[in-house]
Amino acid sequence: MAKRLGKLRLIGGGILATGPLLAACGGGLSAEEWAATDGAAGRINLDDVQEAFKKSDSATEFERRVNEIYEGDGIIFIRARQDGEALTLEGWEDLNNNNEIDDAQDDLLFSIVKEQEQNNMRGHGANGYYHNSFGGGNFLFTYLLLSSFSRGPYFYNTPVSRGGTLRTQRGSYRGSSSYSRQVSKNSTFQGNQKRFAGSAYQNASRNQSATRQTYHNTQKTTGKFKGSSSISRNAYGSARSSGGVNGAGGVLMVLKRGGTRTNWTDLDPLAPITPGRVLHGKAPDE
C-alpha cells in the first residue's frame, strides 16, 4: 500500500487516525462485526444533527451536514410535512440507493417536530433511546415552507437529482481530516449515550426496522458488506474501516493494542505515550 502522511491520536489504549489516511488493510470485518457498526445499524450522532438543524440556512446545507456526520453507506435524505399546527422533518437513509425516500425500503433515523416555539427531536430504530427538546432552527423550517413547490402531503423532499451531488460531497469529506475529527466526536457521543441511557440504548440497538433487517440480510448474503465504509470501534475505543480503500470509504488506519504495525515515528520519542497524545509519521508499507 502506498505511504501516506498523517497523524494518530491515542484513545483509550487504541490509536485513531486524525489525518486523511488510507483504510486499514487486511481481512476487514466479519458480517456480524459489520452489522454491529454504527453505520450499518443506522446509529447517528443526534446531538450534532440537532446543532446542524439550528445553524443551517437552507435545506441543502442541512442535508450536506447530516451526511458528513453519518458513518453509514447510504445517503441521508430529508422530507418535511405539516400536520395541523405541527411541522415535522424526517431523516431517512436511502438503503436501496434509488435517490429518493421509499418508506417500504428505506429506514427512518430521526424526526424533528416543531409545535409552537418548541422543537422535539426523536431518534428511531437504533436511535430510539434519544429524545430531546430544544429551541432554535426556526429559519430552516421557514425556508422549507417558503421554498416548497409540492402539492402533495410533503412540502419538502430531497430532490432525486441531489443524490449524486450528496454522494460526491460526502466522498470528498470522508477523504479529509475533518471526517476523522467527526468520527472521534461520534465515538464520544455514542459512548456517552450508552452510559447515560443504559438499557434503553441497548434495547434500541436491537429494535431494527424490517427494512434495516432486510438490508443486513442482503448485504451479508451478497458479500457487499465487505466494501462498506462503516467503522468498527473495539473495546479500547479505537476504530477501523470494514472495507474499501477507494471511493466513500477508507479514511482511517488503526493500530490496535498488541498489533505489529508500530513503526510510526514521533517528534519526541522519549516522551511518555499517554491518551490524547498525537503521533506524527508515515504509514508503513502493507
C-alpha positions in Angstrom: 0.0 0.0 0.0 1.3 3.5 -0.8 2.6 5.6 2.1 0.5 8.5 3.3 1.4 11.2 5.8 -0.9 11.6 8.7 -1.4 11.8 12.5 -2.5 9.3 15.1 -4.2 10.1 18.4 -4.2 7.6 21.3 -7.7 6.9 22.5 -8.2 4.6 25.5 -5.2 2.4 24.5 -6.0 2.3 20.8 -4.7 4.6 18.1 -7.1 6.6 15.9 -6.0 8.4 12.8 -6.7 12.1 12.8 -5.4 12.8 9.3 -6.6 11.7 5.8 -5.2 8.1 5.9 -6.0 5.0 3.9 -8.2 2.4 5.4 -6.7 -0.5 7.4 -5.7 -3.3 5.1 -6.3 -7.0 5.8 -9.2 -9.2 6.3 -11.7 -6.5 7.3 -14.7 -7.3 9.4 -16.9 -10.3 9.5 -20.6 -10.0 8.6 -21.6 -9.8 12.2 -18.9 -7.3 13.1 -20.0 -5.2 10.2 -23.7 -5.4 11.3 -22.8 -4.1 14.7 -21.1 -0.9 13.4 -22.9 2.4 14.0 -23.2 2.9 10.3 -24.7 -0.5 9.5 -27.0 -0.3 12.5 -28.2 3.2 11.5 -26.9 5.0 14.6 -26.1 8.6 14.2 -24.8 11.4 16.4 -28.1 13.2 17.0 -26.5 16.0 19.1 -24.6 17.1 16.1 -27.7 16.7 13.9 -29.5 19.0 16.3 -26.7 21.5 16.1 -26.8 21.3 12.3 -30.5 21.9 12.3 -30.1 25.1 14.4 -27.3 26.5 12.2 -28.4 25.6 8.7 -29.6 28.4 6.5 -31.0 26.1 3.8 -32.2 22.5 3.1 -29.1 21.8 1.1 -26.8 22.9 3.9 -28.6 20.7 6.4 -28.5 17.7 4.0 -24.8 18.1 3.4 -24.0 18.4 7.1 -26.1 15.4 8.2 -24.4 13.3 5.6 -21.0 14.4 6.9 -22.0 13.3 10.4 -23.3 9.9 9.4 -21.0 6.9 9.1 -23.2 4.5 7.2 -23.1 3.7 3.5 -26.5 5.1 2.4 -27.1 8.8 1.8 -29.5 10.6 4.3 -32.4 12.3 2.6 -34.9 14.6 4.4 -38.5 15.4 3.9 -40.9 17.7 5.8 -44.6 17.9 6.2 -47.2 19.9 8.0 -49.7 18.2 10.4 -52.1 20.9 11.5 -50.1 23.3 13.6 -47.1 21.0 13.8 -44.2 20.8 11.4 -42.3 17.6 11.0 -38.9 17.0 9.5 -37.6 13.4 9.0 -34.2 12.0 8.1 -34.1 8.7 6.2 -31.2 6.5 5.0 -31.6 5.6 1.3 -31.0 1.8 1.8 -32.0 0.9 -1.8 -29.9 3.6 -3.4 -32.6 4.9 -5.6 -32.1 8.6 -4.7 -35.5 9.1 -3.1 -37.2 8.2 0.1 -39.1 4.9 -0.1 -41.0 4.1 3.1 -41.1 0.4 2.3 -37.4 0.0 1.7 -35.6 2.8 3.5 -35.0 3.5 7.2 -36.1 6.4 9.3 -33.3 7.6 11.6 -34.7 10.7 13.2 -37.5 13.2 13.2 -37.9 16.8 14.5 -41.4 18.1 15.3 -42.0 21.8 15.8 -45.0 22.8 17.8 -45.4 26.5 18.7 -41.8 27.6 19.5 -40.5 24.2 20.7 -38.7 21.5 18.7 -38.9 17.9 19.8 -36.2 15.6 18.4 -36.7 11.8 18.4 -34.5 9.0 17.3 -35.9 6.0 15.5 -34.7 2.4 15.1 -31.3 2.1 16.8 -31.6 5.7 17.8 -34.9 5.1 19.6 -33.4 5.9 23.0 -32.9 9.6 22.1 -35.5 12.3 22.8 -34.6 15.9 23.3 -36.5 19.3 23.3 -34.8 22.5 22.1 -35.4 25.9 20.6 -33.9 27.4 17.5 -33.9 26.2 14.0 -36.9 28.3 13.0 -35.2 29.6 9.9 -34.8 26.1 8.4 -38.5 25.3 8.8 -39.5 28.7 7.4 -37.1 28.2 4.5 -38.6 24.8 3.7 -42.1 26.1 3.8 -41.4 29.2 1.6 -39.4 27.2 -0.9 -42.0 24.5 -1.4 -43.5 23.8 -4.7 -45.0 20.5 -3.7 -48.7 19.9 -4.0 -48.5 16.6 -2.1 -48.5 15.8 1.7 -44.8 16.8 2.0 -43.8 20.4 1.5 -40.1 19.3 1.1 -38.4 16.2 -0.2 -34.7 15.9 -1.1 -34.8 16.1 -4.9 -33.8 12.9 -6.7 -31.2 15.0 -8.6 -29.5 15.8 -5.3 -28.4 12.2 -4.7 -25.3 12.2 -6.9 -24.2 15.6 -5.5 -24.6 14.5 -1.9 -22.6 11.3 -2.7 -19.8 13.3 -4.3 -19.7 15.8 -1.4 -19.6 13.0 1.2 -16.9 11.1 -0.7 -14.6 14.2 -0.7 -15.4 14.8 3.0 -14.6 11.3 4.0 -11.2 11.7 2.5 -10.4 14.6 4.7 -9.1 15.1 8.2 -12.4 16.8 9.1 -14.1 13.4 8.8 -11.6 11.8 11.2 -12.5 14.5 13.7 -16.2 13.9 13.2 -15.7 10.2 13.7 -14.0 11.0 17.0 -16.9 13.1 18.1 -19.3 10.4 17.1 -17.4 7.9 19.2 -17.6 10.2 22.2 -21.4 10.7 21.6 -22.2 7.0 21.3 -20.1 6.2 24.4 -21.9 8.9 26.5 -25.3 7.8 25.3 -24.5 4.1 26.1 -23.6 5.1 29.6 -26.4 7.6 30.3 -29.3 5.8 28.5 -28.2 2.3 29.7 -30.8 -0.4 28.9 -32.7 2.0 26.7 -29.7 2.3 24.4 -29.2 -1.4 24.3 -32.8 -2.1 23.6 -32.9 0.5 20.8 -29.9 -1.2 19.2 -31.9 -4.4 19.0 -35.0 -2.6 17.7 -34.3 -2.8 14.0 -36.9 -2.0 11.4 -37.9 -4.6 8.9 -36.2 -2.6 6.2 -33.0 -2.5 8.2 -33.1 -6.3 8.7 -33.7 -6.8 5.0 -30.8 -4.6 4.2 -28.5 -6.5 6.6 -29.5 -9.9 5.2 -28.9 -8.7 1.6 -25.5 -7.2 2.4 -24.4 -10.4 4.2 -25.7 -12.9 1.6 -24.2 -11.0 -1.3 -21.0 -10.1 0.4 -21.5 -6.4 -0.3 -20.8 -5.6 3.3 -17.1 -6.2 2.6 -16.9 -3.0 0.6 -18.6 -1.0 3.4 -17.1 2.2 4.8 -18.7 1.7 8.2 -16.3 2.0 11.1 -15.9 -0.5 13.9 -14.9 0.6 17.4 -13.2 -2.0 19.6 -13.2 -2.3 23.3 -10.2 0.1 23.6 -12.0 2.8 21.7 -10.0 2.5 18.5 -11.6 2.2 15.1 -11.2 0.6 11.7 -13.0 0.7 8.4 -14.7 -2.5 7.5 -13.7 -2.4 3.8 -13.0 -0.4 0.7 -9.9 1.7 0.3 -11.4 3.6 -2.6 -14.4 5.9 -3.0 -16.5 6.7 0.1 -14.5 4.5 2.4 -11.1 4.4 3.8 -10.0 7.5 5.8 -8.9 5.6 8.9 -5.9 3.5 9.6 -5.9 1.9 13.0 -3.1 0.3 15.1 -4.7 -1.9 17.7 -3.1 -2.7 21.0 -0.7 -5.6 20.6 -0.5 -5.0 16.8 2.7 -5.3 14.8 2.4 -2.1 12.8 4.4 0.1 15.3 6.9 1.8 13.0 5.3 5.3 13.4 7.8 7.9 14.3 7.2 10.6 16.9 8.5 14.1 17.1 9.7 13.3 20.7 10.4 9.6 21.0 11.4 10.0 24.7 8.0 11.5 25.7 5.6 9.2 27.5 2.8 7.7 25.5 -0.5 8.9 27.0 -4.1 9.0 25.9 -4.7 12.0 23.7 -1.1 12.4 22.6 -0.7 13.0 18.8 1.9 10.9 16.9 3.3 12.0 13.6 4.7 9.7 10.9 4.3 7.8 7.7 2.1 4.8 7.2 4.2 1.6 6.9 4.1 -0.4 3.7 1.4 -3.1 3.8 
